[in-house]
């Protein structure tokens, strides 16, 4: 059974249940393939609602490879799944939600929606700003 806390999903491809996970390496592969500068750009691209069939192949392929399946994008493109193209879109969407979380921007780590990147982190008060209490 897939561990959603690790970003894993199970999906039926070619009549077989297979594990998919977008590891850091798989995400780097997707960044390069999609020409994204960073994870935020990658997530924004996929969240736009305009995903090409080639994107579906890349996402599913990267997820399979992330789970240890040595499959090429050409092999993924030839696979079948219940629901056809809509089934592939559902697999990709489920995998992206398992990876990034539903409605959560990439990089959000702190409660309250503060971004986890350096530009959003607050510096602690300087010694001269601390009270003597």
DSSP file (Angstrom, degrees, kcal/mol; ACC not computed):
  #  RESIDUE AA STRUCTURE BP1 BP2  ACC     N-H-->O    O-->H-N    N-H-->O    O-->H-N    TCO  KAPPA ALPHA  PHI   PSI    X-CA   Y-CA   Z-CA
    1    1 A X              0   0    0      0, 0.0     7,-0.0     0, 0.0     2,-0.0   0.000 360.0 360.0 360.0 138.7    0.0    0.0    0.0
    2    2 A X        -     0   0    0      1,-0.1     2,-0.8     2,-0.0     8,-0.1  -0.344 360.0-134.6 -67.1 144.0    1.2    3.5   -0.9
    3    3 A X    > > -     0   0    0      1,-0.2     5,-2.1     6,-0.1     3,-1.6  -0.864  16.0-169.9-101.0 100.2    2.5    5.7    1.9
    4    4 A X  G > 5S+     0   0    0     -2,-0.8     3,-1.3     1,-0.3    -1,-0.2   0.779  84.1  65.4 -63.6 -27.0    0.9    9.1    1.2
    5    5 A X  G 3 5S+     0   0    0      1,-0.3    -1,-0.3     2,-0.1    -2,-0.0   0.755 105.0  45.3 -67.4 -22.0    3.1   10.7    3.9
    6    6 A X  G < 5S-     0   0    0     -3,-1.6    -1,-0.3     2,-0.1    -2,-0.2   0.345 124.3-105.7 -98.0   4.3    6.1    9.9    1.6
    7    7 A X  T < 5S+     0   0    0     -3,-1.3    15,-0.5     1,-0.3    -3,-0.2   0.634  71.8 146.7  83.2  14.7    4.3   11.2   -1.5
    8    8 A X  E   < +A   21   0A   0     -5,-2.1     2,-0.3    13,-0.2    -1,-0.3  -0.573  22.3 178.1 -87.2 146.8    3.6    7.7   -2.8
    9    9 A X  E     -A   20   0A   0     11,-2.3    11,-2.5    -2,-0.2     2,-0.4  -0.947  22.0-135.2-135.1 161.2    0.5    6.7   -4.8
   10   10 A X  E     +A   19   0A   0     -2,-0.3     2,-0.3     9,-0.2     9,-0.2  -0.945  27.7 175.8-111.9 140.6   -0.6    3.4   -6.4
   11   11 A X  E     -A   18   0A   0      7,-2.6     7,-3.2    -2,-0.4     2,-0.7  -0.994  32.4-117.0-144.3 148.5   -2.0    3.5  -10.0
   12   12 A X  E     +A   17   0A   0     -2,-0.3     2,-0.4     5,-0.2    70,-0.3  -0.777  38.5 168.5 -88.8 118.0   -3.2    0.9  -12.5
   13   13 A X  E >  S-A   16   0A   0      3,-2.7     3,-1.7    -2,-0.7    68,-0.2  -0.998  70.3  -6.5-131.5 128.6   -1.1    1.0  -15.6
   14   14 A X  T 3  S-     0   0    0     66,-3.3    67,-0.1    -2,-0.4    -1,-0.1   0.844 130.2 -58.2  54.5  35.8   -1.3   -1.8  -18.2
   15   15 A X  T 3  S+     0   0    0     65,-0.3     2,-0.4     1,-0.2    -1,-0.3   0.546 118.3 105.8  77.1   7.3   -3.6   -3.7  -15.9
   16   16 A X  E <  S-A   13   0A   0     -3,-1.7    -3,-2.7    -5,-0.0     2,-0.5  -0.958  73.4-120.6-123.1 137.1   -1.0   -3.8  -13.1
   17   17 A X  E     -A   12   0A   0     -2,-0.4     2,-0.3    -5,-0.2    -5,-0.2  -0.640  40.1-176.2 -74.5 125.5   -1.0   -1.8   -9.9
   18   18 A X  E     -A   11   0A   0     -7,-3.2    -7,-2.6    -2,-0.5     2,-0.3  -0.932  23.6-123.7-127.9 149.8    2.2    0.2   -9.8
   19   19 A X  E     -A   10   0A   0     -2,-0.3     2,-0.4    -9,-0.2    -9,-0.2  -0.704  26.5-173.6 -89.9 140.3    3.8    2.5   -7.2
   20   20 A X  E     +A    9   0A   0    -11,-2.5   -11,-2.3    -2,-0.3     2,-0.3  -0.992   9.2 165.3-132.4 142.0    4.7    6.1   -8.2
   21   21 A X  E     -A    8   0A   0     42,-2.2     2,-1.2    -2,-0.4    45,-0.2  -0.947  33.4-134.7-154.8 136.0    6.6    8.7   -6.2
   22   22 A X        -     0   0    0    -15,-0.5    41,-0.1    -2,-0.3    42,-0.0  -0.739  33.5-174.1 -93.2  91.0    8.2   12.0   -7.1
   23   23 A X     >  -     0   0    0     -2,-1.2     4,-2.6    39,-0.3     5,-0.2  -0.175  44.3 -94.8 -70.8 173.5   11.5   11.8   -5.3
   24   24 A X  H  > S+     0   0    0      1,-0.2     4,-2.3     2,-0.2     5,-0.2   0.903 130.0  50.4 -58.5 -40.8   13.9   14.8   -5.3
   25   25 A X  H  > S+     0   0    0      2,-0.2     4,-2.1     1,-0.2    -1,-0.2   0.892 109.5  50.1 -64.0 -40.0   15.6   13.3   -8.3
   26   26 A X  H  > S+     0   0    0      2,-0.2     4,-2.1     1,-0.2    -2,-0.2   0.884 110.5  50.0 -66.3 -38.4   12.3   12.8  -10.1
   27   27 A X  H  X S+     0   0    0     -4,-2.6     4,-2.6     2,-0.2    -2,-0.2   0.895 109.4  51.0 -66.1 -39.8   11.4   16.4   -9.4
   28   28 A X  H  X S+     0   0    0     -4,-2.3     4,-2.3     2,-0.2    -2,-0.2   0.893 108.8  52.6 -63.0 -39.1   14.8   17.6  -10.8
   29   29 A X  H  X S+     0   0    0     -4,-2.1     4,-2.5     1,-0.2    -2,-0.2   0.919 110.5  47.1 -61.1 -44.2   14.1   15.5  -13.9
   30   30 A X  H  X S+     0   0    0     -4,-2.1     4,-2.3     2,-0.2     6,-0.3   0.896 108.9  54.4 -66.0 -40.5   10.7   17.2  -14.3
   31   31 A X  H  X>S+     0   0    0     -4,-2.6     5,-2.2     1,-0.2     4,-0.8   0.945 112.9  43.4 -56.0 -48.4   12.3   20.7  -13.8
   32   32 A X  H ><5S+     0   0    0     -4,-2.3     3,-0.6     1,-0.2    -2,-0.2   0.920 114.7  48.6 -64.9 -44.8   14.8   20.0  -16.6
   33   33 A X  H 3<5S+     0   0    0     -4,-2.5    -1,-0.2     1,-0.2    -2,-0.2   0.832 118.3  40.2 -66.3 -32.3   12.3   18.5  -18.9
   34   34 A X  H 3<5S-     0   0    0     -4,-2.3    -1,-0.2    -5,-0.2    -2,-0.2   0.469 107.9-120.4 -96.6  -3.1    9.8   21.3  -18.5
   35   35 A X  T <<5 +     0   0    0     -4,-0.8     2,-0.3    -3,-0.6    -3,-0.2   0.803  56.0 159.7  68.6  28.7   12.4   24.1  -18.5
   36   36 A X      < -     0   0    0     -5,-2.2    -1,-0.2    -6,-0.3    -2,-0.1  -0.672  39.3-148.0 -87.0 138.4   11.3   25.2  -15.0
   37   37 A X  S    S-     0   0    0     -2,-0.3     2,-0.3     1,-0.1    -1,-0.1   0.787  75.1 -13.1 -74.3 -28.5   13.8   27.3  -13.0
   38   38 A X  S  > S-     0   0    0     -7,-0.1     4,-2.0     1,-0.0     5,-0.1  -0.920  80.7 -81.3-160.1-179.9   12.7   25.9   -9.6
   39   39 A X  H  > S+     0   0    0     -2,-0.3     4,-3.0     1,-0.2     5,-0.2   0.844 123.5  55.8 -64.9 -34.4   10.1   23.9   -7.8
   40   40 A X  H  > S+     0   0    0      2,-0.2     4,-2.8     1,-0.2    -1,-0.2   0.935 108.9  46.8 -64.1 -45.0    7.7   26.9   -7.5
   41   41 A X  H  > S+     0   0    0      2,-0.2     4,-2.2     1,-0.2    -2,-0.2   0.886 113.2  50.2 -62.6 -38.7    7.8   27.4  -11.3
   42   42 A X  H  X S+     0   0    0     -4,-2.0     4,-2.1     2,-0.2    -2,-0.2   0.943 112.7  45.3 -64.6 -48.3    7.2   23.7  -11.8
   43   43 A X  H  X S+     0   0    0     -4,-3.0     4,-2.4     1,-0.2    -2,-0.2   0.900 112.5  52.0 -63.0 -40.8    4.3   23.6   -9.4
   44   44 A X  H  X S+     0   0    0     -4,-2.8     4,-0.9    -5,-0.2    -1,-0.2   0.901 107.7  52.8 -61.7 -40.9    2.9   26.8  -11.0
   45   45 A X  H >< S+     0   0    0     -4,-2.2     3,-0.6     1,-0.2     5,-0.4   0.934 114.5  40.6 -60.5 -46.1    3.1   25.3  -14.4
   46   46 A X  H >< S+     0   0    0     -4,-2.1     3,-0.9     1,-0.2    -1,-0.2   0.808 112.5  55.4 -74.9 -28.5    1.2   22.2  -13.4
   47   47 A X  H 3< S+     0   0    0     -4,-2.4    -1,-0.2     1,-0.2    -2,-0.2   0.606  86.1  83.3 -77.7 -11.3   -1.3   24.2  -11.3
   48   48 A X  T << S-     0   0    0     -4,-0.9    -1,-0.2    -3,-0.6    -2,-0.1   0.697  98.8-126.2 -66.5 -18.0   -2.2   26.4  -14.3
   49   49 A X  S <  S+     0   0    0     -3,-0.9     2,-0.7    -4,-0.2    -1,-0.1   0.422  81.6 107.0  85.8  -2.3   -4.7   23.8  -15.5
   50   50 A X        +     0   0    0     -5,-0.4     2,-0.5     2,-0.0    -2,-0.1  -0.817  42.6 161.1-112.7  90.7   -3.0   23.6  -18.9
   51   51 A X        -     0   0    0     -2,-0.7     2,-0.1    -3,-0.1    -5,-0.0  -0.938  28.6-140.4-116.0 131.1   -1.1   20.4  -19.1
   52   52 A X     >  -     0   0    0     -2,-0.5     4,-1.7     1,-0.1     3,-0.3  -0.409  26.5-112.6 -81.1 160.4    0.0   18.8  -22.3
   53   53 A X  H  > S+     0   0    0      1,-0.2     4,-2.2     2,-0.2     5,-0.2   0.877 121.2  57.5 -58.6 -37.4   -0.1   15.0  -23.0
   54   54 A X  H  > S+     0   0    0      1,-0.2     4,-2.3     2,-0.2    -1,-0.2   0.857 102.8  54.0 -62.9 -34.3    3.7   15.1  -23.0
   55   55 A X  H  > S+     0   0    0     -3,-0.3     4,-3.0     2,-0.2    -1,-0.2   0.909 106.6  51.5 -64.3 -41.8    3.5   16.6  -19.4
   56   56 A X  H  X S+     0   0    0     -4,-1.7     4,-2.7     1,-0.2     5,-0.3   0.920 110.2  48.8 -60.6 -43.7    1.3   13.6  -18.3
   57   57 A X  H  X S+     0   0    0     -4,-2.2     4,-2.7     1,-0.2     5,-0.2   0.926 113.6  47.1 -60.8 -44.9    3.9   11.2  -19.8
   58   58 A X  H  X S+     0   0    0     -4,-2.3     4,-2.8     2,-0.2     5,-0.2   0.916 113.8  46.7 -64.5 -43.9    6.7   13.0  -18.0
   59   59 A X  H  X S+     0   0    0     -4,-3.0     4,-2.3     2,-0.2    -2,-0.2   0.951 116.9  42.4 -64.6 -49.7    4.9   13.2  -14.7
   60   60 A X  H  X S+     0   0    0     -4,-2.7     4,-2.4    -5,-0.2    -2,-0.2   0.917 116.5  49.2 -64.4 -42.9    3.9    9.5  -14.7
   61   61 A X  H  X S+     0   0    0     -4,-2.7     4,-2.7    -5,-0.3    10,-0.2   0.921 111.7  47.8 -62.0 -44.8    7.3    8.4  -16.0
   62   62 A X  H  X S+     0   0    0     -4,-2.8     4,-2.5    -5,-0.2   -39,-0.3   0.884 111.7  51.7 -64.1 -37.5    9.1   10.4  -13.4
   63   63 A X  H  X S+     0   0    0     -4,-2.3   -42,-2.2    -5,-0.2     4,-1.1   0.900 111.1  46.7 -65.3 -41.3    6.9    9.0  -10.7
   64   64 A X  H  <>S+     0   0    0     -4,-2.4     5,-2.5   -44,-0.2     3,-0.4   0.931 114.4  46.8 -65.3 -45.4    7.5    5.4  -11.9
   65   65 A X  H ><5S+     0   0    0     -4,-2.7     3,-1.6     1,-0.2    -2,-0.2   0.875 107.3  57.8 -65.3 -36.1   11.2    6.0  -12.0
   66   66 A X  H 3<5S+     0   0    0     -4,-2.5    -1,-0.2     1,-0.3    -2,-0.2   0.805 105.5  51.1 -61.8 -28.9   11.1    7.6   -8.6
   67   67 A X  T 3<5S-     0   0    0     -4,-1.1    -1,-0.3    -3,-0.4    -2,-0.2   0.375 130.3 -96.6 -89.8   3.7    9.6    4.4   -7.3
   68   68 A X  T < 5S+     0   0    0     -3,-1.6     2,-0.6     1,-0.3    -3,-0.2   0.530  77.8 138.7  99.1   6.4   12.4    2.4   -8.9
   69   69 A X      < -     0   0    0     -5,-2.5     2,-1.9   -50,-0.2    -1,-0.3  -0.773  48.5-142.7 -89.0 117.9   10.8    1.3  -12.1
   70   70 A X        +     0   0    0     -2,-0.6     2,-0.4    -5,-0.0    -1,-0.1  -0.556  47.8 144.5 -81.2  80.8   13.3    1.6  -15.0
   71   71 A X        -     0   0    0     -2,-1.9     2,-0.2   -10,-0.2    -6,-0.1  -0.928  42.1-134.8-122.8 143.9   10.8    2.7  -17.6
   72   72 A X     >  -     0   0    0     -2,-0.4     4,-2.1     1,-0.1     5,-0.1  -0.531  26.0-114.3 -91.2 162.4   11.3    5.2  -20.5
   73   73 A X  H  > S+     0   0    0      1,-0.2     4,-2.5     2,-0.2     5,-0.1   0.856 118.9  57.4 -62.8 -33.7    8.9    8.0  -21.4
   74   74 A X  H  > S+     0   0    0      2,-0.2     4,-1.0     1,-0.2    -1,-0.2   0.897 107.1  47.7 -63.0 -39.7    8.2    6.1  -24.7
   75   75 A X  H  4 S+     0   0    0      2,-0.2     4,-0.4     1,-0.2     3,-0.3   0.890 111.2  50.6 -67.7 -38.9    7.1    3.1  -22.7
   76   76 A X  H >< S+     0   0    0     -4,-2.1     3,-1.5     1,-0.2    -2,-0.2   0.911 105.6  56.4 -63.8 -41.9    4.9    5.2  -20.5
   77   77 A X  H 3< S+     0   0    0     -4,-2.5    -1,-0.2     1,-0.3    -2,-0.2   0.776 107.1  50.0 -61.6 -26.8    3.3    6.8  -23.6
   78   78 A X  T 3< S+     0   0    0     -4,-1.0    -1,-0.3    -3,-0.3    -2,-0.2   0.515  91.4 105.2 -89.0  -6.0    2.3    3.3  -24.8
   79   79 A X    <   -     0   0    0     -3,-1.5     2,-0.3    -4,-0.4    -3,-0.0  -0.304  59.3-143.2 -74.3 158.8    0.8    2.3  -21.5
   80   80 A X        +     0   0    0      7,-0.0   -66,-3.3    -2,-0.0   -65,-0.3  -0.868  17.1 179.3-118.2 155.9   -3.0    2.1  -20.9
   81   81 A X    >   -     0   0    0     -2,-0.3     3,-2.3   -68,-0.2     6,-0.2  -0.984  43.3 -84.3-149.0 151.0   -5.0    3.0  -17.8
   82   82 A X  T 3  S+     0   0    0     -2,-0.3   -70,-0.1   -70,-0.3     0, 0.0  -0.358 118.5  27.4 -56.3 132.2   -8.7    2.9  -17.0
   83   83 A X  T >> S-     0   0    0      4,-0.1     3,-1.2     3,-0.1     4,-0.6   0.386 100.3-132.3  94.8  -3.6  -10.2    6.1  -18.3
   84   84 A X  H <> S-     0   0    0     -3,-2.3     4,-2.0     1,-0.3     3,-0.2  -0.301  78.9  -3.1  61.1-134.6   -7.7    6.6  -21.0
   85   85 A X  H 3> S+     0   0    0      1,-0.2     4,-2.3     2,-0.2    -1,-0.3   0.872 138.1  53.5 -61.4 -37.8   -6.2   10.1  -21.2
   86   86 A X  H <> S+     0   0    0     -3,-1.2     4,-2.1     1,-0.2    -1,-0.2   0.863 106.6  53.7 -65.0 -34.2   -8.5   11.3  -18.4
   87   87 A X  H  X S+     0   0    0     -4,-0.6     4,-2.2    -3,-0.2    -2,-0.2   0.896 108.3  48.7 -65.0 -40.9   -7.2    8.4  -16.3
   88   88 A X  H  X S+     0   0    0     -4,-2.0     4,-2.6     2,-0.2    -2,-0.2   0.901 110.2  51.6 -65.0 -40.0   -3.6    9.5  -16.9
   89   89 A X  H  X S+     0   0    0     -4,-2.3     4,-2.6     1,-0.2    -2,-0.2   0.896 109.7  50.0 -62.8 -39.1   -4.6   13.1  -15.9
   90   90 A X  H  X S+     0   0    0     -4,-2.1     4,-2.6     2,-0.2    -2,-0.2   0.894 110.6  49.5 -66.3 -39.6   -6.1   11.7  -12.7
   91   91 A X  H  X S+     0   0    0     -4,-2.2     4,-2.5     2,-0.2    -2,-0.2   0.942 112.9  46.7 -62.7 -47.5   -2.9    9.8  -11.9
   92   92 A X  H  X S+     0   0    0     -4,-2.6     4,-2.5     1,-0.2    -2,-0.2   0.917 113.5  48.5 -61.9 -43.6   -0.8   12.8  -12.5
   93   93 A X  H  X S+     0   0    0     -4,-2.6     4,-2.4     2,-0.2    -1,-0.2   0.920 112.1  48.7 -63.2 -43.5   -3.1   15.0  -10.4
   94   94 A X  H  X S+     0   0    0     -4,-2.6     4,-2.4     1,-0.2    -1,-0.2   0.901 112.2  49.1 -62.7 -41.0   -3.1   12.5   -7.6
   95   95 A X  H  X S+     0   0    0     -4,-2.5     4,-1.8     2,-0.2   -73,-0.2   0.905 111.3  48.9 -65.9 -41.9    0.7   12.2   -7.7
   96   96 A X  H  X>S+     0   0    0     -4,-2.5     4,-3.2     2,-0.2     5,-0.5   0.890 112.1  48.6 -66.0 -39.0    1.2   16.0   -7.7
   97   97 A X  H  X5S+     0   0    0     -4,-2.4     4,-2.1     1,-0.2    -2,-0.2   0.910 110.9  50.7 -66.2 -41.4   -1.2   16.4   -4.7
   98   98 A X  H  <5S+     0   0    0     -4,-2.4    -1,-0.2    -5,-0.2    -2,-0.2   0.845 118.4  40.1 -63.2 -32.3    0.6   13.6   -2.9
   99   99 A X  H  <5S+     0   0    0     -4,-1.8    -2,-0.2    -5,-0.2    -3,-0.2   0.940 132.6  18.5 -81.2 -51.6    3.9   15.4   -3.6
  100  100 A X  H  <5S-     0   0    0     -4,-3.2    -3,-0.2    -5,-0.1    -2,-0.2   0.652 104.9-118.5 -99.2 -18.6    3.0   19.1   -3.0
  101  101 A X    ><< -     0   0    0     -4,-2.1     3,-0.9    -5,-0.5     2,-0.5   0.145  39.8 -65.9  88.8 149.4   -0.2   18.8   -1.0
  102  102 A X  T 3  S-     0   0    0      1,-0.2     3,-0.1    -5,-0.1    -5,-0.0  -0.581 116.3 -11.0 -74.0 119.8   -3.6   20.1   -2.0
  103  103 A X  T 3  S+     0   0    0     -2,-0.5     2,-0.5     1,-0.2    -1,-0.2   0.538 102.4 126.3  72.6   6.8   -3.7   23.9   -2.2
  104  104 A X    <   -     0   0    0     -3,-0.9    -1,-0.2    -7,-0.1     2,-0.1  -0.852  58.6-129.1-100.3 127.8   -0.3   24.2   -0.6
  105  105 A X    >   -     0   0    0     -2,-0.5     3,-1.9     1,-0.1     2,-0.1  -0.424  35.3 -96.7 -68.8 148.7    2.4   26.2   -2.4
  106  106 A X  T 3  S+     0   0    0      1,-0.3    -1,-0.1   -67,-0.1     3,-0.1  -0.445 112.1  31.2 -62.0 134.7    5.7   24.6   -2.8
  107  107 A X  T 3  S+     0   0    0      1,-0.3     9,-3.1    -2,-0.1     2,-0.6   0.274  80.9 130.9  99.1 -11.2    8.0   25.8    0.0
  108  108 A X  B <   +B  115   0B   0     -3,-1.9    -1,-0.3     7,-0.3     7,-0.2  -0.660  13.5 142.7 -79.0 123.3    5.4   26.3    2.6
  109  109 A X        +     0   0    0      5,-0.9     2,-0.3    -2,-0.6    -1,-0.2   0.571  44.9  79.7-128.4 -27.1    6.6   24.6    5.7
  110  110 A X  S >  S-     0   0    0      4,-1.1     3,-1.0     1,-0.1     4,-0.3  -0.617  85.0-105.1 -90.1 145.8    5.5   26.8    8.5
  111  111 A X  G >  S+     0   0    0     -2,-0.3     3,-0.6     1,-0.2    -1,-0.1  -0.305 104.2  43.1 -60.0 151.3    2.0   26.8   10.0
  112  112 A X  G 3  S-     0   0    0      1,-0.2    -1,-0.2     2,-0.0    -2,-0.0   0.527 126.7 -79.5  87.4   5.5   -0.1   29.9    9.0
  113  113 A X  G <  S+     0   0    0     -3,-1.0    -1,-0.2     1,-0.3     2,-0.2   0.553  76.9 155.9  83.0   7.8    1.1   29.8    5.4
  114  114 A X    <   -     0   0    0     -3,-0.6    -4,-1.1    -4,-0.3    -5,-0.9  -0.496  47.1-114.2 -67.5 137.1    4.5   31.4    5.8
  115  115 A X  B     -B  108   0B   0     -7,-0.2    -7,-0.3    -2,-0.2    -8,-0.1  -0.400  11.8-136.9 -72.0 148.3    6.8   30.3    3.0
  116  116 A X        +     0   0    0     -9,-3.1    -8,-0.1    -2,-0.1    -1,-0.1   0.409  69.9 105.3 -86.7   3.5    9.7   28.2    3.8
  117  117 A X  S >> S-     0   0    0      1,-0.1     3,-1.4   -10,-0.0     4,-0.7  -0.377  84.9-106.1 -84.9 167.6   12.2   30.1    1.6
  118  118 A X  G >4 S+     0   0    0      1,-0.3     3,-0.7     2,-0.2    -1,-0.1   0.805 114.0  62.6 -62.8 -31.9   14.8   32.5    2.9
  119  119 A X  G 34 S+     0   0    0      1,-0.2    -1,-0.3     3,-0.0    -3,-0.1   0.738 107.9  43.2 -68.7 -20.5   13.0   35.6    1.7
  120  120 A X  G <4 S+     0   0    0     -3,-1.4    -1,-0.2     2,-0.1     2,-0.2   0.541  89.7 103.2-102.1  -7.7   10.0   34.9    4.0
  121  121 A X    <<  -     0   0    0     -4,-0.7     2,-0.3    -3,-0.7    -5,-0.1  -0.516  67.3-130.6 -79.8 143.6   11.9   33.9    7.1
  122  122 A X        -     0   0    0     -2,-0.2     2,-0.2     1,-0.0    -2,-0.1  -0.719  16.0-126.4 -94.1 141.9   12.1   36.4   10.0
  123  123 A X        -     0   0    0     -2,-0.3     3,-0.1     1,-0.1    -1,-0.0  -0.594  29.2-109.7 -81.3 146.2   15.4   37.2   11.6
  124  124 A X        -     0   0    0     -2,-0.2    -1,-0.1     1,-0.1     2,-0.0  -0.350  48.7 -83.6 -68.2 158.8   15.6   36.9   15.4
  125  125 A X        -     0   0    0      1,-0.1    -1,-0.1     2,-0.1     5,-0.1  -0.337  47.2-110.9 -64.2 145.0   15.9   40.2   17.3
  126  126 A X    >>  -     0   0    0      1,-0.1     3,-1.8    -3,-0.1     4,-0.7  -0.383  31.3-106.5 -70.0 154.7   19.4   41.6   17.6
  127  127 A X  G >4 S+     0   0    0      1,-0.3     3,-1.0     2,-0.2    -1,-0.1   0.858 121.3  54.4 -52.7 -39.0   20.9   41.5   21.1
  128  128 A X  G 34 S+     0   0    0      1,-0.2    -1,-0.3     0, 0.0    -3,-0.0   0.699 105.5  54.9 -70.8 -16.8   20.4   45.3   21.5
  129  129 A X  G <4 S+     0   0    0     -3,-1.8    -1,-0.2     2,-0.1    -2,-0.2   0.579  88.1  97.4 -90.1 -10.5   16.7   44.9   20.7
  130  130 A X  S << S-     0   0    0     -3,-1.0     2,-0.1    -4,-0.7    -4,-0.0  -0.525  74.4-122.6 -80.5 144.4   16.1   42.3   23.4
  131  131 A X        -     0   0    0     -2,-0.2     2,-0.8     1,-0.1    -1,-0.1  -0.356  18.9-116.8 -78.2 164.7   14.6   43.4   26.7
  132  132 A X              0   0    0      1,-0.2    -1,-0.1    -2,-0.1    -2,-0.0  -0.400 360.0 360.0 -94.1  55.3   16.3   42.8   30.0
  133  133 A X              0   0    0     -2,-0.8    -1,-0.2     0, 0.0    -2,-0.0   0.513 360.0 360.0-124.5 360.0   13.7   40.6   31.4
